[in-house]
Amino acid sequence: MTQPPQPPVEPVWYYMLGQQKLGPVGFSAILAMIQTGAIAASTMVWREGMVAWVPAGGVPELAFSFGSAGSKKEGALGLTTPGLIVFIILLVVCIPLCWLPWVIKDLRVRP
């Protein structure tokens, strides 16, 4: 009688929170923790076959998870999208208001 094929073994992962090493957890558990924000791109992770602990965002099989729609993206100024919108509104509103007193002063009719 032949044995049924064994399902592929899921890699066992370890991760660090602060100085505490946690695990083992499976690949699907690591992905779930990334999606919930429990593991960030900067969280150090390790699995068998890796030379050293590395940031999760630097591991090819995990890196794609950090590019999901729910994650915050930073622009060239280091601002997230909501922060950039506030910055633009402040520029559009505050700069004209700061110059308004000088403009009005110059528009006054001089005797």
C-alpha positions as CSV (number, residue, x, y, z in Angstrom):
1,M,0.0,0.0,0.0
2,T,1.4,3.4,-1.0
3,Q,1.5,6.4,1.3
4,P,-0.4,9.5,0.2
5,P,1.9,12.4,-0.7
6,Q,2.8,14.6,2.3
7,P,1.8,18.3,2.1
8,P,4.7,20.6,1.8
9,V,6.1,21.6,5.1
10,E,5.4,25.3,5.9
11,P,8.6,27.2,6.9
12,V,8.9,27.9,10.6
13,W,9.5,31.6,11.4
14,Y,10.8,33.4,14.4
15,Y,10.4,37.1,15.1
16,M,11.6,39.7,17.6
17,L,9.5,42.1,19.6
18,G,11.9,44.4,21.5
19,Q,14.6,42.0,22.7
20,Q,12.3,39.0,23.0
21,K,12.6,36.3,20.4
22,L,9.1,34.7,19.6
23,G,8.0,31.7,17.6
24,P,8.0,29.3,16.0
25,V,5.1,30.4,13.8
26,G,4.1,29.3,10.3
27,F,4.2,31.4,7.2
28,S,0.5,32.0,7.2
29,A,0.7,33.2,10.8
30,I,3.5,35.6,9.9
31,L,1.5,37.0,7.0
32,A,-1.5,37.5,9.3
33,M,0.6,39.4,11.8
34,I,1.9,41.6,9.1
35,Q,-1.6,42.4,7.9
36,T,-2.8,43.3,11.5
37,G,0.3,45.4,12.1
38,A,1.8,43.2,14.8
39,I,4.9,42.8,12.6
40,A,6.3,45.8,10.9
41,A,8.7,46.0,8.0
42,S,11.4,46.8,10.5
43,T,10.7,43.8,12.8
44,M,13.6,41.3,12.8
45,V,12.7,37.8,11.5
46,W,14.5,34.5,11.0
47,R,13.9,31.1,9.6
48,E,16.0,28.0,9.0
49,G,18.3,28.6,6.1
50,M,18.9,32.3,6.8
51,V,22.3,33.4,7.9
52,A,21.1,36.1,10.3
53,W,18.1,37.9,11.6
54,V,16.9,40.5,9.1
55,P,14.1,43.1,8.9
56,A,10.9,41.5,7.6
57,G,10.6,44.1,4.9
58,G,13.9,42.8,3.5
59,V,12.8,39.2,3.1
60,P,11.5,38.7,-0.5
61,E,8.7,36.3,0.5
62,L,7.4,38.7,3.1
63,A,8.2,42.1,1.5
64,F,5.1,42.0,-0.8
65,S,2.9,42.0,2.3
66,F,4.0,45.5,3.3
67,G,2.9,47.0,0.0
68,S,-0.8,46.3,0.7
69,A,-3.4,49.0,0.4
70,G,-3.8,49.3,4.1
71,S,-0.2,50.2,4.8
72,K,1.0,53.8,5.0
73,K,3.1,55.0,2.2
74,E,5.5,57.9,2.6
75,G,6.2,60.5,0.0
76,A,9.5,62.3,-0.8
77,L,9.0,64.6,2.2
78,G,8.4,61.7,4.6
79,L,4.7,62.6,4.8
80,T,1.8,60.1,4.5
81,T,-1.0,61.0,2.2
82,P,-3.2,62.6,4.9
83,G,-0.1,64.5,6.2
84,L,0.6,65.7,2.6
85,I,-2.9,67.0,2.2
86,V,-2.8,68.9,5.4
87,F,0.6,70.4,4.4
88,I,-0.8,71.6,1.0
89,I,-3.9,73.1,2.6
90,L,-1.7,75.0,5.1
91,L,0.5,76.3,2.3
92,V,-2.5,77.4,0.2
93,V,-4.3,79.1,3.2
94,C,-1.5,80.4,5.4
95,I,0.9,81.9,3.0
96,P,-1.8,84.3,1.5
97,L,-3.0,85.2,5.0
98,C,0.5,86.0,6.1
99,W,1.0,88.4,3.2
100,L,-2.5,89.9,3.3
101,P,-1.7,92.7,5.9
102,W,1.2,94.0,3.7
103,V,-0.9,93.8,0.5
104,I,-3.8,95.8,2.2
105,K,-1.3,98.3,3.6
106,D,0.0,99.0,0.1
107,L,-3.5,99.3,-1.4
108,R,-4.6,102.0,1.0
109,V,-5.1,105.4,-0.6
110,R,-2.4,107.8,0.4
111,P,-3.2,111.5,0.8
